[in-house]
Amino acid sequence: MFEATKFNIILNGKTNIKPILGNLYDGITSHNFDVITANPPFIPVPDGYEFPIAGGGGVDGLKVINDILEGIPLFLNEGGTAIICGEAIGNNKTPFLVSSINKYLPSNFKVNLFLHHQIDICKLASNMVKICNNITNIDSKFKYYETWNEFYKGLNCTHYYVFSLIAIKTNIPHTVIDIINENESQLELNYIPVCSLKYTSSVEQVIKIEFENGRYTLIDNSLYKLLELIDGVHNIYWVIDKFLSMNMLYDKDNLYNAQIEVLNMIKMLKDKGFIQIIK
Ligand SMILES: C[S@@+](CC[C@H](N)C(=O)[O-])C[C@H]1O[C@@H](n2cnc3c(N)ncnc32)[C@H](O)[C@@H]1O
């Protein structure tokens, strides 16, 4: 891995990077970092079980992550940012990692924890079976779903998360960790989208739309047709269905993909604040 790092530096033509090989903060003398970033090993593995160093994160998956968190207050400058990307077990609301953050990062850290993806723990168990079936010299019991399922049951976890943690060292206290669960912002087909168009005008193929909140934007004909269908009465499923039946261009052999495409258009309109969603 160290050789790969050196190779990457040369490949990218960088001359101002000094790679250091060590166990986390060992061998690092400066305590003045503006950025600390890590993609540590995070896979929970049963005690006494040899797992490749790149992936195994101890029994709860937090072994290396905890050591990184512990060093952040010491090594990061005020105003500096720590970014950790990884995966972690938890319950249906949050990863257990939240307790580690509370334990190791003092209140002068402004913490945002993004939960990008959330899967049921049995999906992780079947993924582990697939991974272990590709590793030679492994205890054969780890090739079975039941082994992993029992192991996770013992850890009281029900879900597995893909996360990014962004922690900024400030000089004021912060009382809460902001948890941004991107899974909760997923659109359900029975939600009702609402749009309040005030005014439209068009110049050639481009349409200018203005909303009741004063915002305006330029959109193409297809997006405009979609916005027109958002009447605050019908749900997302209806809007998608109606839009596709009006739109002759979509690939009828791949209806699912076409539906996802329209759902993404609705999501984009929501993210830009052009429509609201009633659950
Ligand atoms: C999930 S992988 C990161 C892979 C990396 N993002 C990449 O694209 O190559 C975790 C990495 O952490 C390294 N690692 C594990 N334990 C470590 C430790 N105690 N100190 C330093 N590095 C460690 C592993 O060698 C592995 O390269």
The ligand as a Tripos MOL2 file, in Angstrom:
@<TRIPOS>MOLECULE
LIG
   27    29     1     0     0
SMALL
NO_CHARGES

@<TRIPOS>ATOM
      1 C1        -10.5390    0.4440    3.5610 C.3       1 LIG1
      2 S1         -8.8370    0.4470    3.1590 S.3       1 LIG1
      3 C2         -8.5960    1.9980    2.4140 C.3       1 LIG1
      4 C3         -8.3520    1.8930    0.9760 C.3       1 LIG1
      5 C4         -8.0330    3.2190    0.3000 C.3       1 LIG1
      6 N1         -9.1040    4.1760    0.4330 N.3       1 LIG1
      7 C5         -7.7770    2.9620   -1.1660 C.2       1 LIG1
      8 O1         -8.5800    3.3420   -2.0260 O.co2     1 LIG1
      9 O2         -6.7570    2.3270   -1.4490 O.co2     1 LIG1
     10 C6         -8.0830    0.6790    4.7120 C.3       1 LIG1
     11 C7         -6.5940    0.9610    4.6560 C.3       1 LIG1
     12 O3         -6.1330    1.2160    5.9880 O.3       1 LIG1
     13 C8         -4.8450    0.6200    6.1750 C.3       1 LIG1
     14 N2         -4.6550    0.3840    7.6160 N.ar      1 LIG1
     15 C9         -5.2510   -0.5510    8.3930 C.ar      1 LIG1
     16 N3         -4.8510   -0.4390    9.6740 N.ar      1 LIG1
     17 C10        -3.9900    0.6150    9.7180 C.ar      1 LIG1
     18 C11        -3.2280    1.2410   10.7610 C.ar      1 LIG1
     19 N4         -3.2960    0.8160   12.0040 N.pl3     1 LIG1
     20 N5         -2.4380    2.2940   10.4280 N.ar      1 LIG1
     21 C12        -2.3560    2.7500    9.1410 C.ar      1 LIG1
     22 N6         -3.0610    2.2090    8.1200 N.ar      1 LIG1
     23 C13        -3.8620    1.1620    8.4040 C.ar      1 LIG1
     24 C14        -4.9360   -0.6620    5.3540 C.3       1 LIG1
     25 O4         -3.6510   -1.0930    4.9780 O.3       1 LIG1
     26 C15        -5.7540   -0.1910    4.1440 C.3       1 LIG1
     27 O5         -4.9030    0.3160    3.1730 O.3       1 LIG1
@<TRIPOS>BOND
     1     1     2 1
     2     2     3 1
     3     2    10 1
     4     3     4 1
     5     4     5 1
     6     5     6 1
     7     5     7 1
     8     7     8 2
     9     7     9 1
    10    10    11 1
    11    11    12 1
    12    11    26 1
    13    12    13 1
    14    13    14 1
    15    13    24 1
    16    14    15 ar
    17    14    23 ar
    18    15    16 ar
    19    16    17 ar
    20    17    18 ar
    21    17    23 ar
    22    18    19 1
    23    18    20 ar
    24    20    21 ar
    25    21    22 ar
    26    22    23 ar
    27    24    25 1
    28    24    26 1
    29    26    27 1
@<TRIPOS>SUBSTRUCTURE
     1 LIG1         1 GROUP 0 **** ****
